[in-house]
Amino acid sequence: MNQKISGLYKGVFFNPSESGMRRIELELRVDVDGAPSLNVVSGDFYEKTKNARKYLSSFRFEVMKKIEKRSDKIVLIGQKGKFSSNSSQFKDIRIGISSNSNPLKATFVGTSSSKSKIHCICKHVSKYFRTVFL
């Protein structure tokens, strides 16, 4: 697969116990192709309410293992992550990226040390990792 998958992806975890008033957003940055590539996946979690957006935590996984499953899907696996002090820590992450969707979609799965998993489907929103408003 020659398609570039690096860039910024965004998705939402809905918390059904909160009646849809509160949601957790994931900003996922994938830097695994191109020259130079850092071979890193990192992300930030935000809490979004009707009137505000609050930073919760961050993670960063280096030395991602890249597996091409089919001609239209890549799986990225990270096993040693760094976390912000208030972060929920994952034992590993897996990100499946399908190249046959427009925009690209990334399925994020984080596994905790207790083997519980969180899932989020993120859409590719930019080839750039951050947005700066001047």
N, C-alpha and C positions, 0 to 999 in steps of 0.2 A: 504494500500500500504506500503510495507516494504522497497522499494527502497530508498536509500539516494539521496536527491536532492541538498544538500548543495554543495557549491563550487563556482568557477569562471565561469561566462558566458560572452561572448563577442558578440556584434552586431554593426551594422552600420546604421545610419540614413543618407539617401542620400538627398541632397538639390538640387532639380531639377533646381532651378534658377541659379545654379552655373555651369551648363554644366558638371557635374560629376568631376570637378577638385577639389572640396572641399567636404569633408564628415565629419560627426560627428560620433565618435565612442563612444560606451557605454561599460564600464567594470562594470559588475554587480556582486556583491558578495552576495551570499545567505547563511546564517548561521541559519538554522531552525531545523536541526535534528542532532542526535548524542549526545554524552555525553562528555563534557558539550556543550550545544548550547547557543549562545547569543540571539537567536530569533530576529535577525537583518537582514535587507536587506540594502545594501549600494551600492553606485556606483559613478563612475567618468566619466565625459564627456571630450573627447579630440577632437580637430580639426585636421584632417589629410589632408595634401596636398601632392603633388607629392614628395616634398623633406623634409618635416618636420612634427612633431607631437607636438601639443601644448595643455597643460592642460587648460580646460575651467572652470569646476566647479565640486562640489561634493554634494551628499546627503546621509542621513542616516535615516532609519525608524526603530524604535524599537518596540517591542511588536507586532509582526506581527500576524495577525489572519490567521489561516491555515484551509482551507475548502477543504475536499476531495469531488470532484464533482462526479467522477466515479472511478472505480478501476484503471484507467490509467491516471488520471489528478488531480492535486492539484492546488488550487488558493490561493495565499498569498495576504493579504490586509493590507496595512499600512495607518494610518490616521494622524499620528503626526510625521512630519519629521523635521530634522535639516539640514541646508543648509550652504554651504560655502557662504561668503559674496557676491560673484559675480554670484551666482547661480540663475537660473530660479527656482522659488519655486513651488512645487506641493501641491495641497490640499490633494491629496491621490495618492497612487500607487496601481496597481493590477498586479500581476505576475501569469500567468498561465503556469504550467510546465507539459508537457506531458511525461509520462514515457515510452511510446511505441515507441519513436524515439531513434536512436543511431547515434550521441550523443544526450543527452537530449536537448530539446529546451525550452526556456523560452520566453513567449510573455510579454513584458514590456509595460504597459500603465500608463502614468502619466497624471493626470488631474490638470489643473491650477485652480485658484480661479475664473477665467472667464469661466470655464467649457470647455476650449479648451483641446484637448488631443494630446499627442505624443505617437507614437507606435514604438516599435523596437523588432525584433525577434533576440534573442541571442542564441548562441550555447554554450553548456557546454564544457569548454576547460580544466578544471583541478579540482580536489577535493581540491586543495589548493587555498587560496584567493589572493595570490600575487606571482609573479615570481621575483626572485633576480638573477641577473647575476654577477658573481664574476670574 
